[in-house]
Amino acid sequence: MAHCNTILSQLAAFFPRHDFEKLATQYHQGQKFRSFNRWSQFMAMMIAQLTGRKSL
């Protein structure tokens, strides 16, 4: 069975998760996240941006 990456996974590869988390903890200010972690929120915002959503 052939393996193929989705477009979303190819786009996410441009943002290494380790580097993303390091920058997020360095520059994070404000309240703690309630249900989403930083990476999940970033991915949700990226999907929303790519699909042209008005809000989450």
Secondary structure by P-SEA (a helix, b strand, c coil): cbbbbcaaaaaaaaccaaaaaaaaaacccccccccccaaaaaaaaaaaaaaccccc
